[in-house]
Amino acid sequence: MGDTTIKKVSASHSPVGDMGQTYLVSGKHVSMRLWQNEAPQQGATTQREYETVGYVIAGQAELTLEGQTINLKSGDSWLVPAQAKHAYRIQKTFTAIEATAPPAQVHGRDD
């Protein structure tokens, strides 16, 4: 029989990271996080060792990735490949869910 682990995580009891993200459920190979009511701002260009997929719940942002720019609004989803240089510019108060593989919060990957 395979792994039968089951987890439930309530956002109201989840840890919050240094960038304001709420860490939700995490498995061995993937984790979820919530960005809630992020104020308009320009983020720094960064490069991470994990892959990120996300879904916009509300608001609007611009994602610049390796010289390409896309606009993100409610209902849009996106992918940032591992090691890709990217930056977000939040244009309207932004709420989104992201999944990262491997988990972003493990082994200092979010530092």
C-alpha positions as CSV (number, residue, x, y, z in Angstrom):
1,M,0.0,0.0,0.0
2,G,1.2,3.5,-0.8
3,D,1.4,6.6,1.3
4,T,-2.0,7.1,3.1
5,T,-1.1,10.5,4.7
6,I,-3.9,13.0,4.7
7,K,-3.6,16.6,5.8
8,K,-6.0,19.5,6.3
9,V,-4.7,23.0,6.9
10,S,-6.8,26.0,7.8
11,A,-5.4,29.3,6.5
12,S,-6.3,30.9,9.8
13,H,-3.7,28.6,11.5
14,S,-1.0,28.5,8.9
15,P,2.4,30.0,9.2
16,V,3.2,33.3,7.4
17,G,6.4,33.7,5.5
18,D,8.8,36.7,5.5
19,M,7.3,37.9,2.2
20,G,3.7,37.9,3.5
21,Q,2.7,34.5,2.0
22,T,0.5,32.1,4.0
23,Y,1.9,28.6,3.8
24,L,-1.0,26.1,3.3
25,V,-0.8,22.3,2.9
26,S,2.5,20.8,1.9
27,G,3.4,17.3,0.7
28,K,6.8,15.7,-0.1
29,H,6.9,17.1,-3.6
30,V,4.5,20.0,-3.8
31,S,3.2,22.8,-1.5
32,M,0.6,25.5,-1.6
33,R,0.6,29.1,-0.5
34,L,-1.8,32.0,-0.4
35,W,-1.0,35.6,-1.2
36,Q,-3.9,37.6,0.2
37,N,-4.7,41.3,-0.3
38,E,-1.2,42.1,-1.4
39,A,-1.0,45.9,-1.9
40,P,0.2,47.4,-5.2
41,Q,4.0,47.3,-5.4
42,Q,6.9,46.5,-7.6
43,G,8.7,43.3,-6.6
44,A,12.4,42.7,-7.1
45,T,13.7,40.4,-9.8
46,T,14.3,36.9,-8.4
47,Q,15.3,33.4,-9.4
48,R,14.1,30.4,-7.5
49,E,15.0,26.7,-7.6
50,Y,11.4,25.6,-7.6
51,E,8.7,25.7,-10.2
52,T,5.6,27.8,-9.5
53,V,2.1,27.6,-10.9
54,G,-0.5,30.1,-9.7
55,Y,-4.2,31.1,-10.0
56,V,-5.4,34.7,-9.5
57,I,-8.5,35.0,-7.3
58,A,-8.7,38.8,-7.3
59,G,-6.8,41.8,-8.4
60,Q,-4.3,42.5,-11.1
61,A,-0.6,42.0,-11.5
62,E,2.1,42.0,-14.2
63,L,4.6,39.2,-14.4
64,T,7.9,39.7,-16.2
65,L,9.8,36.5,-16.9
66,E,13.0,36.3,-18.8
67,G,12.2,39.5,-20.7
68,Q,8.6,38.6,-21.5
69,T,5.7,40.4,-19.7
70,I,2.2,39.1,-19.1
71,N,-0.8,40.6,-17.4
72,L,-2.6,38.6,-14.7
73,K,-6.2,39.2,-13.6
74,S,-8.9,37.3,-11.8
75,G,-9.3,33.8,-13.4
76,D,-5.9,33.7,-15.0
77,S,-3.3,31.1,-14.2
78,W,0.5,31.1,-14.8
79,L,3.7,29.2,-14.7
80,V,7.2,30.3,-13.6
81,P,9.7,27.5,-14.4
82,A,12.5,26.7,-11.9
83,Q,15.5,29.0,-12.3
84,A,13.7,31.6,-14.5
85,K,14.4,35.2,-13.6
86,H,11.2,36.9,-12.9
87,A,9.4,39.8,-11.1
88,Y,5.8,40.6,-10.2
89,R,4.3,44.1,-10.2
90,I,1.0,44.2,-8.3
91,Q,-1.2,46.8,-9.9
92,K,-4.5,46.2,-8.0
93,T,-4.8,44.6,-4.5
94,F,-3.9,41.0,-5.3
95,T,-5.0,37.6,-4.0
96,A,-3.7,34.4,-5.5
97,I,-3.0,30.7,-4.7
98,E,0.3,29.2,-5.8
99,A,1.7,25.7,-5.8
100,T,5.4,25.1,-5.8
101,A,7.4,22.0,-6.6
102,P,9.5,21.2,-4.7
103,P,7.9,22.9,-1.6
104,A,9.1,26.5,-1.4
105,Q,9.3,26.8,2.3
106,V,11.7,23.8,2.8
107,H,15.5,24.0,3.0
108,G,15.5,27.9,2.7
109,R,14.3,27.9,-0.9
110,D,12.3,31.1,-0.2
111,D,15.3,33.0,1.2
